[in-house]
């Protein structure tokens, strides 16, 4: 039905306004999405922008599973912030020009963008140490629920291409991500920022 509606819209060549509460449907059907919260627009953008570069903590959690890591901004240089988060210091791209040193913020990383390794990663990646809490087989991915030493819950989607030994609850590992996989958001509802939002 979704693809059929997109085909009809292309053939007719007119604008469709489609209202849905199904986030996956919104990502599939839309050229542009407006995410609303309590009657006000939080963000307007393409599906890719909304998913990969949410403007707020609400949008990050509303569209898909989001790892939301509380952070303290240490420095901002151009479009890169240095943050302290989950007991580690690393860089995060900044798109909100109002973020300043000493601000409270949230680092958002999607589960499929986390890389899991037993050894601490090297190179230009951000990384936090964590403990495996649970593992759930979901067909194409293994969903790993992790907890950092600072108590932040993370979710990683581990694919068959990830060469890892058999993981078990209690195992220690590193969750890392490439610089462009994260975004820095202004801190909002602290209760929502302590665990992945799905």
C-alpha positions in Angstrom: 0.0 0.0 0.0 2.8 2.5 0.9 4.7 1.9 -2.4 1.4 2.1 -4.3 0.6 5.5 -2.8 4.0 6.8 -3.6 3.6 5.6 -7.2 0.2 7.3 -7.5 1.7 10.5 -6.1 4.5 10.5 -8.7 2.1 9.8 -11.6 -0.5 12.4 -10.5 2.3 14.9 -9.6 0.5 16.6 -6.8 1.4 17.1 -3.1 0.0 14.6 -0.7 -0.3 15.3 3.0 -0.2 12.0 4.9 -0.7 11.9 8.6 0.5 8.9 10.5 1.7 7.9 14.0 3.7 5.0 12.5 7.3 6.2 12.3 8.4 3.5 9.9 5.6 4.4 7.6 6.5 8.1 7.8 10.1 7.3 6.8 9.0 5.1 3.9 6.3 7.3 2.5 7.7 10.8 2.8 9.9 13.2 0.9 9.6 15.6 3.9 8.5 14.9 7.4 7.2 17.3 10.1 7.6 15.8 13.6 5.1 17.3 16.1 5.2 17.2 19.9 2.3 18.5 22.0 0.9 20.5 19.1 4.2 22.1 18.0 6.6 21.3 15.2 9.9 20.0 16.6 11.6 19.4 13.2 10.9 19.5 9.4 13.2 17.7 7.1 13.8 14.7 4.8 13.5 11.2 6.2 17.3 11.0 6.2 17.7 14.3 8.1 15.1 13.4 10.7 16.6 10.0 11.3 20.4 10.8 11.2 20.4 14.4 12.4 17.4 14.9 14.7 17.0 18.5 16.0 15.9 17.5 19.5 16.0 14.6 22.0 12.3 14.1 21.4 12.8 13.7 17.6 15.7 11.3 18.2 13.6 9.0 20.4 10.4 9.3 18.4 12.0 8.2 15.1 13.6 4.8 15.7 15.7 3.5 18.5 18.2 6.1 19.7 21.1 5.7 22.1 21.0 8.9 24.2 24.2 9.4 26.2 24.2 12.3 28.7 27.2 14.5 28.1 29.0 17.6 29.4 30.3 19.9 26.8 34.0 20.7 27.5 34.9 22.7 24.4 33.5 23.8 21.0 35.8 24.4 18.1 34.0 25.2 14.8 31.6 22.3 14.1 33.1 19.9 16.6 32.5 19.7 20.3 34.6 17.8 22.9 32.4 16.2 25.5 32.7 14.1 28.6 30.2 11.2 28.4 29.9 7.8 30.0 33.3 8.3 31.7 35.2 9.1 28.4 36.1 12.2 26.5 35.6 12.4 22.7 34.5 14.6 19.8 31.0 15.0 18.5 29.8 17.0 15.4 27.8 20.1 16.4 24.9 21.4 14.3 23.3 23.6 17.0 25.4 26.8 17.1 23.9 27.7 20.5 25.7 24.8 22.3 28.5 26.2 24.5 31.2 24.8 26.8 29.7 23.8 30.2 26.3 23.0 28.6 24.6 19.8 29.4 23.9 17.9 26.2 23.1 14.4 24.8 25.1 12.4 22.3 22.8 10.5 20.0 24.0 7.4 18.2 21.7 4.9 16.4 22.2 1.2 17.3 23.2 0.1 13.8 26.0 2.7 13.9 27.7 1.2 17.0 30.7 -1.0 16.5 31.3 -3.6 19.1 34.8 -4.9 20.0 36.5 -6.7 22.8 39.7 -4.5 22.6 39.6 -0.7 22.9 39.3 0.7 19.3 42.1 2.8 17.9 41.9 5.6 15.3 39.4 8.4 14.9 36.4 6.9 16.7 34.6 7.7 19.9 34.3 4.8 22.3 32.8 3.8 25.7 33.4 0.7 27.7 30.3 -1.3 28.6 29.0 -4.6 30.0 26.6 -6.9 28.1 23.3 -7.1 29.9 21.2 -9.1 27.5 21.3 -10.5 23.9 18.3 -11.1 21.7 18.4 -12.7 18.3 16.3 -10.7 15.9 17.0 -12.5 12.6 19.3 -10.2 10.6 20.8 -8.7 13.8 21.7 -9.6 17.3 20.3 -6.9 19.6 22.8 -6.3 22.4 21.6 -4.4 25.5 24.7 -2.8 27.2 25.4 -0.7 30.2 28.3 1.7 30.5 30.3 2.1 33.8 28.4 5.4 34.2 25.1 3.6 34.1 23.9 4.6 30.6 22.0 2.0 28.7 23.0 1.4 25.1 21.6 -0.8 22.4 23.8 -2.2 19.6 22.6 -4.1 16.5 25.3 -6.6 15.7 25.3 -8.1 12.2 26.7 -11.3 10.8 29.6 -9.2 9.3 30.8 -8.3 12.8 33.6 -10.8 13.6 33.0 -11.2 17.4 33.4 -14.2 19.7 30.2 -15.6 21.3 29.0 -12.8 23.6 27.3 -13.5 26.9 25.7 -11.3 29.6 28.4 -10.0 31.9 31.0 -9.7 29.1 33.0 -6.5 29.0 33.4 -4.8 25.6 33.8 -1.5 23.8 31.0 0.3 21.9 32.5 2.7 19.4 31.2 4.8 16.5 32.6 6.9 13.7 32.6 10.7 14.2 29.8 11.2 11.6 27.6 8.6 13.3 26.8 10.8 16.2 25.1 14.1 16.8 25.0 16.4 19.8 21.6 17.5 21.1 20.7 20.1 23.6 19.8 18.3 26.9 16.0 18.0 27.5 14.0 15.6 29.6 16.6 13.9 31.8 14.4 10.9 32.5 14.3 10.0 28.8 18.1 10.4 28.5 19.2 7.5 30.6 18.2 4.7 28.3 17.7 4.0 24.6 14.4 5.2 23.3 12.5 2.9 21.0 
